Amino acid sequence: MQYILPKLPYSYDALEPYIDARTMEIHYSKHHQAYVDKLNAAVENKKELENKDLDWLIKNLEQVPEDIRLGVRNNGGGHWNHSFFWQVMAKNGGQPEGKLLEAINKDFGSLEKLKEEFNLAAMNRFGSGWAWLIADKGKLSVMSTANQDNPLTEGKTPILGLDAWEHSYYLKYQNRRQEYAEQWWQVVNWRQVGDNYSKCV
């Protein structure tokens, strides 16, 4: 199977001023493209993987041949995480509502409490990684993963994710990861997050 870079659902400058256009262009066309290219190189000539989609690879890393497992974990994870990340951002992403809002209030107490816990996960991730809002056994919770690891590997379903790698914010925010995390909520695509959640309940 040939993995491809998905089309970005908006222009590079669509998320200004919170995510700057130059960062979006480099992040998407350089970093994400590199993950796709390296994943394709890793699985090339591996007949047992030729019909496996990206979700399968991430969920079944233990079945990936050992000689390419780390490359698939890093680059397949990078491809999946970024493909997901682009979808959970939008210029006018609305607010959480319906069953998603009910679940947020039930499991966190309020949207503000969710944001606090989520941002803390992003800030406490040493080095590079991700912060996630996940649905697991009917309950919402926050977790973080290192590098390009993904909750799917642990049998959990991400419904929102924040890239906490420096390449996602350094041109605009430099070392101010907390400011980046706080501003990022302005471009969360809550309609997409709601759709993601609806598939879990």
Secondary structure by P-SEA (a helix, b strand, c coil): cbbbbcccccccccccccccaaaaaaacccaaaaaaaaaaaaaccccccccccaaaaaaccccccccaaaaaaaaaaaaaaaaaaaaaccccccccccaaaaaaaaacccaaaaaaaaaaaaaacccccccccccccccccccccccccccccccccccccccccccccccccccaaaaaaaacccccaaaaaaaaaaaac
